């Protein structure tokens, strides 16, 4: 049911970054559910991680290790290894140790990632048995297969790629992500992996990823649930014949920043377009806020409202639900007489009440579209924020009711 999401465009190989896929049969026999990624020696790695207090064992381990020399990333689907306590941490450590042994690298050079059902023991033996095949499969050309390998309830794999020239050298930025449900931003709500062959100092790379996540992955929501397993990683392999980027300045940094942001934005919006049961891709744009935070508060109040989301699914221009959400967003001293609300270009509310020009037919026309913009002007200042979300359909309930069966 993905909204406006088709086959992935070309995913350019990133020199110094290889991907291998194999089947461990964790949830379904024969499914390619193990992805191993190998970074060139000397790569720098940045990461952003879920803020959920019940974060999964692999998140705990990856968060501890990613600042050190990283050579391998190990992802399994079908099991989140979350809510598993000390045994879960021991199992994540064991799978990393096995991969390190097979690859001949220090154990701390392997980062684990898991996605799937929460609260079930990680099937370590199945994962260990699949690792040799994943290592044998390693190739710079395996981005598309890896994008499929990390899927859970996704209906389509998600990938994006950009290239640019600097001083006659081609720089590549390529990424993949997974996510369709349990999506609510609080760092980068999904699993995502982005790599570039630029050489970037770790501190600069970390700031670059954090900024990109805040403008993309941290601006999406499907159901308001922040996952236990969210991670987004940015790897710089340093294989391009250009000087190291050591500060957030200069033409090379600016071009790299733009490419990383474009890849992040495309991946983030693909998650929304593939939201579980989604039939609408909805942009919620809040303008005229006194602060960015109050714009976000209003945007999320609208994006998370079950009443608004079900109205979107029904193509029902029940605009009173939008006003109600704005009013309960917690903005201090909100003057509703200054607020205007639009569906695309149709004014539905002006100065706190129904717009004089509005007709039900106009609203119904917009709500029937697959892609809709809800624009809210608060009339309080100059700050703006944009959030991307979905409707709430029968299919969403069905998918999540049957997820473990």
Buried (B, 14 or more C-beta within 10 A) or exposed (E): BBBEBEEBEEBBBBBBBBBBBBBBBBBEEEBBBBBBBBBBEEBBBBBBBBEBEBBBBBBBBBBEBBBEBBBBBBBBBBBBBBBBEEEBBEBBBBBBBBBBEBBEBEBBBBBBBBBBBBBBEBBBEBBBBBBBBBBEBBBBEBBBBBBBBBBBBBBBBBBBBBEBEBEEEEBBBBBBBBBBBBBBBBBBBBBBBBBBBBBBBBBBBBBBBBBBBBBBBBBBBBBBBBBBBBBBBBBBBBBBEBEEBEEBEEEBBEBBBBBBBBBBBBBBBBBBBBBBBBBBBBBBBBBBBBEEEBBBBBBBBBBBBEBBBBBBBBBBBBBEBBBBBBBEBEBEEBEBEEBBBBBBEBBBBBBBEBBEEBEEEBBEBBBEBEEBBBBBBBBBBEBBBBBBBBBBBEBBEEBBEEBEE
